[in-house]
Amino acid sequence: MKHSFLITAYRDAPMLEALIEQLLALPDAYLWINIDGRYPRVIAAIKPYLERLNSPRVQLRTRRVRWGSYEHMDVFLQMAQAAMQDGCEYFHTITGQCRIVRPLNQFEEFFEKEKGKSFIQYFALPDVNWNGIGEPRLDRVKYYQLHDLLDARRLGIVFEVLNRSFKGVQKLLGINRLKERTYYGGIVYFSLHRNAMAYLLTEWENISSEFKYTFCCEETVPQTILLNGPQELVNSLVNFDLRYILWATQHGENPGLLDLSNLEAVLGGEHLFARKFDSRYAIPLIESIQANQSEL
């Protein structure tokens, strides 16, 4: 079974190299990688490594991907389209700081056993547990946002003031971009069977313009398209993304950067992947995971 791994990255070249090595140990793994074009140092570090590797199973892109913008969803689906044409059967969206945390033979056996099912987190919007200001997360789509025009991360508080003011004007004017459908949300990291990905790609062509000038549409588009799809497709969706994520601040980031203290949590559930592994903190954790796997 051909697995495609759709990888976005912008930092930590050593972790990205370690991920590539792990995934290529799967004989039917094919990697599409996009390193944010705004980070030339990471690109410069990875390109010589890939030239030495000289693997036809790894494809590198360097398209710009600004945080919160339409670009993130679009680059994932561009890579998925290439993987679809290459005959891949499963499509896994991950970052350069993710890893498989189960023995690779178990990873392959899982998808052989569950063939046809897709694993993706989803919930209907609005959802009070997925906070927004007044309209939990639907305000991301309801109003025009500035993330496709300005770099939110680099402008910081200036962007927040501009975007909040822009939305405030739209509220006064009664702007509403929502369509007559149920919207769904969830994280962008999923493992979709070919049938689900084919439907997602087709519908994306039809509605992509609705999600330009929104915020983090990658956390709305996949779920909204798939859950509004044919019942047979909806029945194939499993509301579990297979990823361990530390939803707490650790080492200055939220989601947290993993370290050895997270070993039990990473290995204790039904997760196949985990994120975020950082080369400054995660080496003992990775070594412990590998030691655990060698004992199985």
Secondary structure as UniProt FT lines:
FT   STRAND          3..9
FT   HELIX           13..24
FT   TURN            27..28
FT   STRAND          29..35
FT   TURN            37..38
FT   HELIX           40..53
FT   TURN            56..57
FT   STRAND          58..61
FT   TURN            67..68
FT   HELIX           70..85
FT   TURN            86..87
FT   STRAND          90..95
FT   TURN            96..97
FT   STRAND          98..100
FT   HELIX           104..113
FT   TURN            114..116
FT   STRAND          118..119
FT   STRAND          123..124
FT   TURN            128..129
FT   TURN            136..138
FT   HELIX           139..142
FT   TURN            147..149
FT   HELIX           152..155
FT   HELIX           157..173
FT   STRAND          184..185
FT   STRAND          191..193
FT   HELIX           194..207
FT   HELIX           208..211
FT   TURN            212..213
FT   HELIX           217..219
FT   HELIX           221..227
FT   HELIX           231..235
FT   STRAND          237..238
FT   STRAND          243..245
FT   TURN            251..252
FT   HELIX           260..262
FT   HELIX           263..268
FT   STRAND          273..275
FT   TURN            279..281
FT   HELIX           283..295
//
